Amino acid sequence: MAGDAPLTAQIVSTGTMPAMLFHQIDETAICSGLVSDNPDYVFELKGQPAHLGIFFESEQDASLVVVNKARHCKR
């Protein structure tokens, strides 16, 4: 991907696993909602960007959980 072009994806996600279970992986995690057992979307970031933003838009109540390689959960 060249320059500052955004990476976008459209997904439909459903989940039955409580996101609070990520607390078992990362004690600092405060995750809520229901998530899938497996990731709905995965990307690999190479290098150290000056800025990284991850967000979603939804017409319904939704949860976004981001887990890095160190298995830290961010909500």
N, C-alpha and C positions, 0 to 999 in steps of 0.2 A: 504494500500500500504506500502510495507516495505522499510526501509532505504531511499536511495537517488534515487530510481528507478523513472525515469521520467513518467509522465502521458501524454499520447499522444492520439489524436483523429483526425480522418479525417472527415471533413464535407464539404458539398457543400452549400454555402450560397448565397442568393440573397437578395437585399433590395431595398426599394423605399423611406424610410424615411431619409431625410438629417441628418447626424450625428451631424451637428451643432445645432440641436434642443436640444442636451444634455446641451447646454449653459443655457437653461431654468432651468435645474436641478442644475448645478454647474457653477457658474459665472466664474470660473477659467478655465473651459474646452475649449479647442481649438480642436474640432473634425471635421474632413472632411470626405467626401465620403457619400455613401448610406449604410444604415444598415436596418436590419429587425426590425419590431415592437416588436417582442419577441426575446429573446436570442436564438442563434443557439446552444450554448453550455454553460452549467452552472456547476460549481463545488464549493464545500464548503471546505475551508481550515480551519483546526482546529489546534490551537497552534500558535506559533510564529516561523516560520522557519528562519534560519540564512540568507537564500537567496531564493528569489522567482523570477523566470524568466518566462515570458509569451511572446510567439512569434508565428509567423506563416510563412509559405512559400507558395508562390503563383506564378503561371505562368502568372497571369494577374494583372492589377492594383487592389489593394484591400485595405480595411481598417480594422483595429482591434481596437475595443473599449472595454475597460475593465471598468466595473462599480463595485465598492465595495458596501458593505452593507450600508455605509453612503451615497450612491448615488453619489459618486465622479467619474467623468469620466476621464480616462487616455487614451491618444492616443499614 
